[in-house]
Amino acid sequence: MTLGWYINRLRSMGPREVAHRLHEHGRKSVSRRRHESWARYPRLRLHPVLPGLRDRILAATPAERRAIAAAARETLAGKFSALGRAWPERAVPDLFPDDLWRLDPVTGGSWPGADTYCFDIDFRHDGQRGDIKYAWEINRLQMLPPLAACLLLEGDGRALAAIETAIASWHRANPPFGGIGWASGIEVALRAISLIVTLAIAGDRLSDRTVDLTGEILAASAFWLERFPSKFSSANNHRIAELAGQYLIGHAFGNPSASVRAEIVAETSKQFYQDGTGAEQSPTYAAFSAELLLLCALAAREAHDPFPHAFDDRLLAFSDFISWLYPTEVGFGDDDEGRVLTLGAEPDYCASVASAIQGFFNVAGIIPSPDDFRTPFFGTPPAAGVRPEGLKTFPQGGLSLWHGVINERRIDLRFDHGPLGYLSIAAHGHADALSLTLHIDGQPVLVDPGTWLYGSGGAWRSWFRSTPAHNTLNIGGESQSIISGAFNWSHKAQTNLGKRTDGPDWSLTARHDGYLRRFGVLHERQVAREEDGIRIEDRLIGPARDAEIVFQLAAGITATTEGQTTVLSNATEALLKIEFPEGGVSTSIGGEAPGKGGWVSPSFGSKLPAERLSWCAPVGEAGVVIRLAPISPAPHVKDVLAFCPPA
C-alpha cells in the first residue's frame, strides 16, 4: 500500500481507532504463524438454521421455479457472470477447477493463491491484476443456493454433483488463511451465508464428506470474523455483513451469540436512520444491508426469538423510503451490486428487497412482488398499497422527492441535501450535495452518473464521485468534498435544508459549505415547483465566482441548444426545455480522459458516453435562475398514454 493511503487513512482515525489498528496488526502477525491449516478447525455438529425454508421453496410459484431452474442451468453449463462480466465458460466435467477462485475475468490473470498469506495481498493499490471485486464475486459461492433449490425441486443429480464439487474445490484451494478469499471479512461472511443457506435447502442430500468440509469452512470463518472485525471508521455495511455471518454461523453450530445479536440491533439503528434512509448515502448499499438483516430476522423468527420491534421499524421505514423512490432511479452514491440471495442480474434490487421486507412483516406492498429468489424466503406483501404522490422529505437522510404531473407529463424529481456519507471516511458517498435527478413519464432524463469501478478505477473512480460529474454547481472543476483515496475524503462538505414551503407551488432551499474554505462562498440552491415547470435558483453567498452548473443526461437523451434554451429529446420526442440565464451553454460527450465529456455508468464495470450539459458564468449573491419545463406530449403520444397508463 502507498504511504499516501496510510497518511489519509490515519487522518480519519481517532486515538481509539489507532490503538485498535495497532492491536489488529499484531494479531495479523500472530495469525500468520499460528492459525493456518484446516486441522485447526474441526467441524462441530451442524444444526438446522432455517428449518421452514424447504417447505417455502417447495411452495414456489411456477414463475419462481422457472427462474430458479434457469439460474441452475447457467451454472451447470459452466457459465458465471457478475458485475457486467462473463467468466470463461468451463466444460461440464470441470465446472469448478481450483484456479477458478483466483481468476480475474477482465484481465485473464490470477490473484495469489493458498501459498500467500491473505493480508500480504495488496488488492487496493496493485492495479496489475485488475479489480479484486471480480475475483471476490465468484468466491461468495452465491451460485450454490439456486443449485440447492433446483436439487430440492427437481431432484437433479447434476445439481448435487455441482454443489459437492464446488465446495470440495473451494476447500482444497483456499486453506486458512491463504489467498484472496480470506482477505476481507465481508467476503468471509457472504460465503458462509451461501453455505448455510445451501445446507438449509438441500443439506440432507449432501454427502457426509461435503457436510464435513462445509463445517470446517464455517468454523474457520467464525474464528476469522471474530478475530478481525471491521470497527470504527470501517464499521459500515461490512460490519453488518460480518455480524450476519457470525449470527448465522452461531445458529448453525447451535449457539447463537447474544452479544452478536445485540450488536446487530445496535448497528441497524446506526446505519438506518429513523426516516428509513441509509446512513451510507447509497440506497443499494442500504438494500444490501437490509437483506442481510432480514435473513438474520428470519433465522431469529424460526428460532422463536424474534428481534425487537425497534429493529423491525427500521427495516419497514427503509421499505417505505424505497417505495418513494420506486420505480424511478434509485442509484446514487456507490453501487457494487452486492447481493445476498440472488439468481443473477436484477435491475430492481432495491425494490425486490423492499418487497421482501413488506412480505416478511405482512404489510401492504407499494412495490409489486417480483418472481425472484427472495420471495420464497420472505413471502409476498398481502395487498397492494397506493403509490406515493406529492412532496416527501427524508430529513435525516437529506433527500426530498416529488412525484407529480406537469404539462401532462409524469415527473419524478429527487433533490439531494444530505450528508456526504457515513462515518469519518464516508466510503461510499459521492460529492453530490444539492444535485437533482429528473424522470419524465418513467424515463430517466437528468441522472446520477453512477459508480464505474473501485480499486482499478483510478482517475475514473474519482471522476464518478466528483461534483463536476453531478447535476449541481461546481467552482473551477473542484469537488465540494475533497477526495483522498478511492474510499476516503480529506474534507467533507456540510449540507443542510434551510427551508421547505409546502403546497402546490412548493419550494426547497438548502446550502452547503464545501467551497467556503477554498473560495470563501456558500452554495445555496432553491428548487421550486412552478405552474409549468421546475425553477432552480443557485446563489454563491460571498464574492461572485466563475461557476459551472451541470446537467448529466441519461444515455440516449440528446440536447439541442439555440441561444439560452436547450431542448432534451429521446429517440422519438422532445421531453424537456431548459431555459438558462446569460452565459455559455455547451454540451460534451465521452472523451478519453475524465472531465472531457459526459459519461454514465449504468452498472458496475460499465460506462457509456452520454451528453453532459454545462452552463458557465459568474454567480454571486443575486443568484441565477434555470427553468426546467416538461414539453407536453404530441397528440398521438397522449393517445398511447391514455390507452396504456403507467403501472
KOLTORSE-763403 format. One record per residue: x, z, y of N, C-alpha, C in turn; residue in three letters. Coordinates in steps of 0.2 Angstrom, whole numbers, plus 5000, padded with zeros to 4 digits. Each point is the difference from the previous one (the first is absolute). Example, Ala and Ser with C-alpha at 12.3 -4.5 7.8 and 13.67 -1.06 7.14 Angstrom:
<nodes>
506650394972499650005006500450005006ALA 499849965005500450015006499650035005SER 
</nodes>
This chain:
<nodes>
500450004994499650005006500450005006MET 499849985006500449995006500050065004THR 500550015004500150065004499450015005LEU 499849945003499550005004499350024997GLY 499949994994499450024997500050084999TRP 500650024998500050085000499950035007TYR 500349975005500050035006499250005003ILE 499749944999499350005002499550044996ASN 500250014994499650044995500150085002ARG 500650025002500150065002499750025006LEU 499949955005499650025006499350014999ARG 499849984994499250024999500050064996SER 500550044999500050064996500150065004MET 499650054998500150075003500550044995GLY 500250065002500550044996499850014993PRO 499350024999499850014993500149944996ARG 499849945003500149944996500749984998GLU 500450015005500849994999500250054994VAL 499850065000500250054995499749974993ALA 499449985000499749974994500349944997HIS 500249965005500449944998500750014997ARG 500350055003500750024997499950034993LEU 499450044999499950034994499849954995HIS 499649955002499849944996500749964997GLU 500449995005500649964998500450044995HIS 500050075000500450044995499649994993GLY 499450005001499649994993500149934997ARG 500149955004500149934998500750004997LYS 500550035002500750014997499950034994SER 499750064999499950034994499749964995VAL 499449975002499749964995500449944997SER 500449985004500449944997500450024993ARG 500250075000500450024994499550034995ARG 499550035002499650054995499449974997ARG 499649965004499349994998499949934997HIS 500549964998499849944997499950004993GLU 499849944997499849994993499350034998SER 499749964996499350024998500050064995TRP 500650024997500050064996499850065004ALA 500150005006499850065004499350015001ARG 499649954999499250005002499649994994TYR 500050044995499649994994499250015002PRO 499649964998499350005002499750064998ARG 499550035004499550054998499449974997LEU 499650044997499449974997499549985006ARG 499849944999499649965006499350024999LEU 499750015006499250025000499749945003HIS 499349994999499749955003499950025008PRO 500149955004499950025007499449975003VAL 499749954998499449975002499549984994LEU 499850064997499649994994499449955000PRO 499750005006499449965001500149935001GLY 500749985001500149935003499949954995LEU 500150014993499849954995499349985000ARG 499650055001499249985000499949965006ASP 500350015006499849965006500349934999ARG 500650004997500349934999499549964995ILE 499850034995499549974995499449985003LEU 499850035006499449995003500149955006ALA 500649975000500149955006499549945000ALA 499949985006499549945000500349944997THR 499649944999500349944998500649975004PRO 499850015007500549975005500750045000ALA 499950074999500650044999500449994994GLU 499649994995500449984993500349935001ARG 499749965003500449935001500650015004ARG 500050045006500550015004500650044996ALA 499850044996500550044996500449954995ILE 499549964997500349954995500549955003ALA 499849985006500449955004500750035001ALA 500050065003500650035001500550014994ALA 499650024995500450014993500349944998ALA 499649945001500349944997500649985004ARG 500050015007500649985004500650044997GLU 499950064999500650044997500249984993THR 499549984996500249984993500349935000LEU 499949965005500349945001500750005003ALA 500250065001500750015003500049995007GLY 499550015004499949995007500050065004LYS 500350015005499950065005500149975007PHE 499650035004500149985007499850065005SER 500350015005499950055005500449985006ALA 499750035006500349995006500149935002LEU 499649954998500049935001500549964996GLY 500350034995500549974996499850004993ARG 500249954996499950004993500750014997ALA 500050044995500650014996500149944995TRP 500649994998500149944995499650024994PRO 499649954997499650014994500450014994GLU 499850054996500350024994499749974994ARG 500349984994499749984994499750064997ALA 499549984996499550064997500450044996VAL 500549984996500450054995500450045004PRO 500249995007500450045004499750025006ASP 499450035000499750015007500350055004LEU 500450054997500350055004500750014998PHE 500449955002500850014999500250065004PRO 500650034998500350065003500249985007ASP 500249945001500349985007499449995005ASP 499449994998499449995004499950055005LEU 500250074999499950055004500550005006TRP 500549965000500550005005500049935004ARG 499549964998500049935003499750005007LEU 500349965005499749995006499749935000ASP 499449995000499749934999500149955006PRO 500250035005500149955006500749975000VAL 500550044999500749984999500349984994THR 499650024994500249994994500650054997GLY 500250045005500650054998499750064997GLY 500450054998499850064996500350065004SER 499650055000500250065003500450044995TRP 500450055002500450044995499550034995PRO 500350014994499650034994500250074998GLY 499950014994500150074997500750035001ALA 500549965001500650035001500250025007ASP 499549995005500150025007499650065001THR 500250055003499650065002499649985005TYR 499350025000499549975004500250015008CYS 500250065001500250015007500649975003PHE 500449964996500549965002499849935002ASP 499449984999499849945002499749995007ILE 500449965004499849995007499449955000ASP 499450024999499549955001499750005007PHE 500350045005499749995007500449955003ARG 500749994999500449965005500449954996HIS 500050004993500349944997499549944999ASP 500149965005499549945000500249944995GLY 500550014996500349954995499549994995GLN 499650054998499650004994499349995001ARG 499849995007499349995001499650075002GLY 499450005000499650055002499850044994ASP 500250075000499950044994499350014999ILE 499549985004499350014999499849964994LYS 500349944999499849954995500250034993TYR 500650024999500250034994499650074998ALA 499950045005499650064999499349984998TRP 499749955002499349984999499850004992GLU 500549964997499849994993500250074996ILE 500550045002500150064997499550055001ASN 499549995004499450055000499549994994ARG 500149954996499749994993499250005001LEU 499849975006499350005002499649954996GLN 500449964996499749954995499750034994MET 500250064999499950034993499250035000LEU 499850035005499350025000499549954998PRO 500049945004499649944998500149984993PRO 500650004997500149994993499650054996LEU 500150065002499650054996499349995000ALA 499749995006499349985000499849944996ALA 500449955000499949944996500050024992CYS 500550044998500050034994499450044998LEU 499850045004499450044999499349964999LEU 500049955005499449965000499949944995LEU 500649974998500049954996500450014993GLU 500450055000500450024994500549954999GLY 500349975005500549955000500750034998ASP 500249984994500650024997500649985004GLY 499949955004500649975004500150055006ARG 499450035002500150055006500350064998ALA 499950024994500350064997500849994999LEU 500149944997500849994999500349995007ALA 499749975005500350005007500150075003ALA 499550044999500150075003500650034997ILE 500050004993500650044997500649965001GLU 500149945001500649975001500250015007THR 499650005005500250025007500250075001ALA 499750054997500250075000500750014997ILE 500149974994500650004996500649975004ALA 499849945003500549975004500250045006SER 499550035004500250035006500450074998TRP 499850034995500350064998500849994998HIS 500149944997500649984997500549985006ARG 499749975005500449975005500150055006ALA 499650055000500050055006500150074998ASN 500550024997500150074999500150045006PRO 499850075000500150045006500750015002PRO 500249995006499749975005500449945003PHE 500049954996500449945001499649955002GLY 500249965005499749945003499450015005GLY 499849955002499550005006499350044999ILE 499850004993499450034999499950075001GLY 500650045001500050075002500250015007TRP 500149955004500350015006499550035006ALA 499449994998499550025005499450044997SER 499850065003499550044997499449974999GLY 499849965005499349965000500049954994ILE 500549974998500149964994499950044994GLU 500450055000499950054994499350024998VAL 499750025006499350024999499549954998ALA 500049945004499649944998500049984993LEU 500650004997500149984993499750054996ARG 500150065001499750064996499349995000ALA 499749995006499349995000499749944996ILE 500449955000499849944996500050024993SER 500550044997500050024993499550044999LEU 499850055004499550054999499349964999ILE 499949965004499449965000499949964994VAL 500649974998500049964994499950044994THR 500250064999499950054995499350025000LEU 499750015006499350025001499549954997ALA 500249935001499549954997500149984993ILE 500750004998500149974993500550044996ALA 500150075002500650044997499950004993GLY 499350014997499950004993500249944996ASP 500149955003500249934997500850004999ARG 500350035005500850005000500350034994LEU 500649984998500450034995500250065002SER 500250054995500350065002500749995004ASP 500349954998500749995003499949985007ARG 499549965002499849985007499850065004THR 499650044997499850065003500650055002VAL 500450014995500650045001500449975005ASP 500149945001500449975005499750015007LEU 499349995000499750015006500050085002THR 500050044996500150075001500750025003GLY 500549974997500750015003500049975007GLU 499749945002500049985007499750045004ILE 499450034998499650055004500450065001LEU 500350034995500450065001500649995005ALA 500449944999500549995005499749995007ALA 499549975001499749995006499750065003SER 499850054997499750065002500650045003ALA 500650004996500650035003500249975006PHE 500149945000500349965006499550015006TRP 499450005000499550005005500050075003LEU 500150054996500150075003500750015003GLU 500549974997500650015003500249975007ARG 499749945001500149965006499449985003PHE 499650055003499449985004500249975007PRO 499549965002500149985007499750055005SER 500450035004499850055004500249985007LYS 499750045005500150005007499849935003PHE 500549965003499849945003499949944995SER 500150024993499849954995499450014996SER 499650055003499450034996499449965002ALA 500049934999499549965002499649984993ASN 499849944999499649984994500550014994ASN 500650005001500550014994499850074997HIS 499950055005499950074997499350004997ARG 499549975002499450004996500149974994ILE 500449944999500149974994500350054995ALA 500650035002500350054996499650054998GLU 499650035004499650064998499449974995LEU 499849945001499549984995500349994994ALA 500649974999500450004994500150064997GLY 500250055004500150074997499450034997GLN 499449995004499450034998499749974994TYR 500149944999499749964994500550014994LEU 500650015001500550014995499850074997ILE 499950055005499850074998499450004996GLY 499549965001499450004996500249974993HIS 500449955000500249974994500450054995ALA 500450045003500350054996499650075000PHE 499450005002499550054999500250065005GLY 500349995005500250065005500049975007ASN 499549985003500049985007500250055004PRO 500449995005500350055005499550015005SER 499950075001499650025006500349995006ALA 500650005001500449995006500049935002SER 500049954995500049935001499349985003VAL 499550034996499349995002499950025008ARG 500250065001500050035007500349955005ALA 500649984998500349955005499749945001GLU 499749974994499649945001499450015005ILE 499750065000499450015005500350005007VAL 500650045000500350015007500249935003ALA 500349964996500249935002499549965002GLU 499450004996499449965002499850025007THR 500050065002499850025007500549985005SER 500649994998500549985005500049935001LYS 500049964994500149935001499349965001GLN 499450035000499449975002499750055005PHE 499949975006499750035005499350024999TYR 499750055004499350014999499549945001GLN 500349965004499549945002500149954995ASP 500450014994500049954995500649955000GLY 500450005006500549955000500650034997THR 500549964998500650024997500550015005GLY 500450064999500550025005500649955000ALA 500149964995500549955000499949945004GLU 499449995003499849945004500049944996GLN 499850004994500049944996499450014995SER 499549975001499450014995500249984993PRO 500449964999500249984993500450064997THR 500450035003500450054998499550064999TYR 499550015004499550054999499649994994ALA 499849944999499649984994500550024994ALA 500649985000500450024994500150074999PHE 500050045005500050074999499450034998SER 499449975002499350024998499949984993ALA 500349954998499949984993500450054995GLU 500650025002500350054996499650075000LEU 499850025006499650065000499450004996LEU 499649945000499449994997500150014992LEU 500649974998500150014993500250074998LEU 500350035004500150084999499350035000CYS 499649985005499350045000499649984993ALA 500149944998499749994993500250044995LEU 500750014999500350044995499750075001ALA 500050035006499850075002499350004998ALA 499649955001499250014999499950004992ARG 500449964997499950004992500350064997GLU 500550045004500250064997499650065002ALA 499449985004499550055002500450055005HIS 500449975004500350045006500149955006ASP 499449985003500049965005500450025006PRO 500249965004500450025007499550025005PHE 500250045005499550035005499749955004PRO 499450025003499649955004500449975006HIS 500550045003500449975005500449944998ALA 500250004994500349944997499649945000PHE 499450024997499549944999499849975007ASP 499950055005499849975007500549965003ASP 500750014999500449955002500049934997ARG 499950004994500049944996499349965003LEU 499550045000499449965002500049985008LEU 500450045004500149975007500449945000ALA 500550004995500449945000499649944998PHE 499550014995499649944998499549985006SER 499850055004499649985006500449965005ASP 500650025001500549965004500149934998PHE 500149994993500149934998499349965000ILE 499550045000499349965000499949975007SER 500350045005500049975007500549945001TRP 500550004996500549955001499749944996LEU 499850014994499749944996499549965003TYR 499949944999500449964996500649965004PRO 500150025006500549975004500750034998THR 500549975004500750024998500150085000GLU 500350024995500250074999500850015001VAL 500449945000500750014999500350015007GLY 500250065001500550015006500450064998PHE 500650005003500650044997500249974994GLY 500450034996500349974994499550004995ASP 500249954995499649994994500449974995ASP 500250044995500449974994499649994994ASP 499350005001499649984994500050054994GLU 500250065002500050054994499350014998GLY 500050014993499450014997500150064994ARG 499550034998500050044994499749984994VAL 499449975000499649974995499949935002LEU 500349954997499949935002500049954995THR 499649955001500049944995500549945003LEU 500350015006500449955003499849995008GLY 500149945002499849995007499350025002ALA 499950045006499350015002500050015008GLU 499749955003500050005007499750055004PRO 499550044996499650055004500150074997ASP 500650015000500250074996499750065004TYR 500150005006499750065004499350014999CYS 499649945000499350004998499950024993ALA 500449984995499950024993500150085000SER 500550035003500150075000499450045003VAL 499849975006499450045003499450004995ALA 499949944997499450004996500150044994SER 500650014997500250054995499850075002ALA 500250025006499950065003499250025000ILE 499749955003499250005000499750014993GLN 500349964995499750014994500250064997GLY 500650035001500250064997499650065002PHE 499850005007499650055003499349995000PHE 499849944997499349985000499650005007ASN 500349975004499749995007499949935001VAL 499649985005499849935001500649965002ALA 500149944998500649965001499849945005GLY 500350005006500049955005500349944997ILE 500550014996500449944997499849984993ILE 499949944999499749984993500550024995PRO 499850034994500450024995500449944997SER 500650004999500349944997500150004993PRO 500149954997500150004992500850004999ASP 500250065001500850015000500150054995ASP 500650024999500250054995499850075002PHE 499950025006499850065003499350024998ARG 499649955000499350024999499850044993THR 500349984995499950044994500350075000PRO 500550015004500350075001499550045004PHE 499849975006499750055005499249995001PHE 499849944997499349995001499849965006GLY 499449985001499749965005499650045005THR 500049995006499550035005499349994997PRO 499650065001499349994998499549965004PRO 500249985006499649965004500449975005ALA 499749955004500349975005499950035007ALA 500550015004499850035006500049945005GLY 499950025007499949965005500749985004VAL 500249945001500649985003500050035007ARG 500650035002500150035006499949955006PRO 499750025005500049965006500250045006GLU 500249975006500150035006500750025000GLY 500250055005500650025001500250074997LEU 500550004996500250074997500850015002LYS 500150065002500750025001500250054995THR 500649994997500350054995500550045004PHE 499950065003500450025005500750034998PRO 500050024994500750034997500449944998GLN 499749954997500449944998500149965006GLY 499750005005500149965006499849934999GLY 499449994998499749934999499350005002LEU 499849955004499349985001499849934997SER 499450004998499849944997499349995003LEU 499949935001499349985002499849944996TRP 499450014998499649944996499449985004HIS 499949945002499549985004499949935001GLY 499649975004499949935001500149985007VAL 500349955001500149975007499949924999ILE 499649985004499949925000499949984993ASN 499550034997499849984993500650004995GLU 500550045002500650014995500050074998ARG 500150014993500250074998500750015002ARG 500150065003500750025003500250074997ILE 500650004997500250064997500750015004ASP 500150055004500550025004500450064998LEU 500650015000500450064998500550015006ARG 500050065003500450025005500450064998PHE 500749995000500450054998500350055006ASP 499850065000500350055005500250064996HIS 500349994994500250064996500850015000GLY 500250054997500750014999500449954996PRO 500750005001500449954996499950014993LEU 500150064997499950014993500150074998GLY 500250024994500050064998500750034999TYR 500050075002500650034999500649985005LEU 500650025000500549995005500249934999SER 500049964994500349945000499449945000ILE 499450025000499449955001500249944996ALA 500150014993500349954996499649935000ALA 499450015000499649944998499549985007HIS 500250035005499649985006500449945004GLY 499649965004500249955004499950015007HIS 500549975004499950025008499549965003ALA 499350014998499549965002499550045005ASP 500250055003499650045005499649955005ALA 499450015000499549965005499949934998LEU 500149994993499949934998499349994997SER 499749945000499449994997500049944996LEU 499550004995499849944996499349985001THR 499949944998499349985001499849954994LEU 499450014998499749954995499449975003HIS 499949944998499449975003499649974993ILE 499450024999499649984995500450014993ASP 500350065000500450024994500749964999GLY 500249965005500649964999500550035005GLN 500650024997500550035004500349955006PRO 500050025006500249965005500650025004VAL 500050075002500650035003500250054995LEU 500650004998500150044994500750045001VAL 500050054995500750044999500449964996ASP 500750005002500449954997500250014992PRO 499950074998500150014993500750044999GLY 500349994994500550044998500749964999THR 499949954996500549964997500450034995TRP 500650035001500450034995500350075002LEU 500350044996500350065001500750005000TYR 500350024995500850015000500349935001GLY 499849954998500349935001499849965006SER 499550045004499749965006500549995005GLY 500550045001500549995006499650005007GLY 500249955004499849995006499249995000ALA 499849974995499349984999499650064999TRP 500250054997499750074999499950035007ARG 500550005004499950025007499549975004SER 500049934999499649965004499250024998TRP 499950004994499350014998499750075002PHE 500550055001499850075003500050005007ARG 500349955004500150015007499449995004SER 500050025006499549995005499949935002THR 500549955001499949935002499649964994PRO 500050034994499649974995499350015000ALA 499850055004499350035000499649985006HIS 499350015000499649975005499950065005ASN 500650015004500050045005500549985005THR 500250045005500549995006500750024998LEU 500549965001500650024999500449995007ASN 500650035001500449995005500749984998ILE 500249945002500749984998500149994993GLY 499549994996500049994993500250064996GLY 500050065003500150064997499450044997GLU 500150034995499550044997499850075003SER 499450025000499850065003500450064997GLN 500150004993500450054996500649964998SER 500550045000500749964998500250014993ILE 500149944997500150004993500750024998ILE 500150044995500750034998500150004993SER 499849944997500050004993499449974997GLY 500049984994499449964997499450054999ALA 500150075000499550044999500150065005PHE 500249995006500250055005499949985007ASN 499950055005500049985007500450055004TRP 500449985005500350055004499650035006SER 499549965002499650025005499349984998HIS 499550045001499349994998499650005006LYS 499649955002499550005005499550054999ALA 499750035005499550054999499449965003GLN 499450004997499449975002499450045000THR 499649995005499450045000499449965003ASN 499450024997499449975003499750045006LEU 500149975006499850045006499350015001GLY 499649944999499350005002499649954995LYS 499450024999499649964996499350005003ARG 499749945002499350005003499649964994THR 499450044999499649974995499449965003ASP 499649974996499549955002500149934999GLY 499649965001500049924999500749985003PRO 500150025006500749975003500550065000ASP 500250014993500550064999500649985003TRP 500550055000500749995002500450054997SER 500649984999500550054997500749995004LEU 500250065003500750005004500550044996THR 500649974999500550044997500749985003ALA 500550044999500649995002500650034996ARG 500649975000500550034997500750005004HIS 500450044998500650015004500749974998ASP 499949954995500649984997500549965005GLY 499749985005500549975005500250045006TYR 499850065000500150055005500850015001LEU 500350024995500750025001500449945002ARG 499949944997500449945001499849965006ARG 499450005002499849955005499650045006PHE 499950074999499650045005499349985001GLY 499749984994499249985001499750034994VAL 499350015001499550014994499649945000LEU 499949984993499549954999499350024999HIS 499649985004499350024999499649944998GLU 499550004996499649944998499350034999ARG 499549965004499350014999499749944996GLN 499650014995499649954996499350025001VAL 499649955003499350015002499649944997ALA 499450024999499549954998499649985006ARG 500049935001499649975005499549964997GLU 499549975005499549964997500149954996GLU 500649965001500149944996500750004997ASP 500350075000500750004997500350075000GLY 500650004999500450065000500549995006ILE 500150065004500450005006500650044998ARG 500649985001500650044999500450005007ILE 500150065002500450015006500650044998GLU 500649985002500650034999500350025006ASP 500350065001500350035006500750034998ARG 500549995004500650044999500050055006LEU 500050064998500050055006500750025001ILE 500249985006500750015002500249935004GLY 500649995000500249935003499849944996PRO 499849955004499849944996500649974996ALA 499849984994500549974996499849934997ARG 500549964999499849944996499850024993ASP 499449974998499850024993499749944997ALA 499950014993499749954996499450034996GLU 499549975000499450024996499949954995ILE 499950024994500149964994499350004996VAL 499849944998499550004995500249964994PHE 500150034994500249974994499449974996GLN 500049934999499449974997500150004993LEU 499450004996500050004993500349934998ALA 500349994994500249944998499349954999ALA 500149945003499549955000499650005006GLY 500150055005499750005006500449975005ILE 499849955004500449965005499850025007THR 500449995005499950025007500149935004ALA 499549995004500049945005500050035007THR 500549995004500050035007500049955005THR 499550015005500049965006500050055006GLU 500550005004500150055006500050074997GLY 499650045002500050074998499550024995GLN 499749954996499550014995500249974994THR 500050044994500249984994499450004995THR 499949954996499450004995500350004993VAL 499850054996500250014993499549974996LEU 500249964995499649964995500250014993SER 499649994995500249994993499949934999ASN 500049984994500049934998499449965002ALA 499450045001499449975001499750015007THR 500250055003499650025006500450055005GLU 499850005006500350045005499750074999ALA 500450055001499850074998500050055006LEU 500649995004500150055005500349975006LEU 499850025006500349985007500450065003LYS 500649995001500450055003500249985008ILE 499850045004500149995007500550045003GLU 500649975002500650045002500050005008PHE 500350055003500250005007500549955001PRO 500250005007500649965001500650024997GLU 500449954997500650024996500149944995GLY 500650014997500249954995499650014993GLY 499749954998499650004993500449954995VAL 500250034995500349954995499950024993SER 500149964995499950014993500649984996THR 500250044995500649984996499850014993SER 500349974995499850014993500749994996ILE 500050054995500650004995500650015004GLY 500549974998500750015002500550034995GLY 500649985001500550024995500250085000GLU 499950025007500250075001499450045002ALA 500050064999499550055003499949995008PRO 499450005002499949995007500049935003GLY 500149954996500049935002499349975000LYS 499550034996499449984999499550054996GLY 499449984999499650044997500050004992GLY 500050054997500050014993499450054998TRP 499749994994499650054997500250014993VAL 499950064997500250014993499450034997SER 499649954996499450024997500150044994PRO 500650014997500150044995500750024999SER 500250054997500750024999500449944998PHE 500649995003500449944998499849935002GLY 499550005004499749935002500050005007SER 500249955004499949995007499849935001LYS 499549995005499849935002500149995007LEU 500249945002500049995008499350005002PRO 499950035006499350005003500150015008ALA 499649975004500149995007500050075003GLU 500450015004500150065004499949985008ARG 499450035002499849995007500350055005LEU 500349985005500450045005499849995007SER 499950055004500050005007500550045003TRP 500449975005500550045003500050005008CYS 500050055003500050015007500150075002ALA 500250025006500050075002499450044999PRO 500050064998499450045000500250075003VAL 499550025004500150075004499450044999GLY 499950055005499550045000499349975001GLU 500049945004499449975001499749974994ALA 500449994995499849984993499849925000GLY 500049984994499849934999499450004995VAL 499649955000499450004996500049934996VAL 499950014994499949944995499350014997ILE 499649945000499450004997499949964993ARG 499750034995499949974994499349984999LEU 499849945000499349985000499949964993ALA 499650034995499849964994499649945002PRO 500149944997499749945002499449994995ILE 499449995003499450004995500149944995SER 499750014994500149954995499649945002PRO 500249944998499649945001499350004996ALA 499549975002499450004997500050004992PRO 500449954997500049994993500350064997HIS 500550035003500350064997499550065001VAL 499650015005499550055000499549994994LYS 499849944999499649994994500350024994ASP 500649994999500350024994500050084999VAL 500250035006500050075000499350034999LEU 499549975002499450024999499850004993ALA 500249944997499849994993500450054995PHE 500650015002500550044996500250065004CYS 499650055001500350065005500550034997PRO 500550035004500550044997499850064995PRO 500450014995499850064996500050065004ALA 
</nodes>
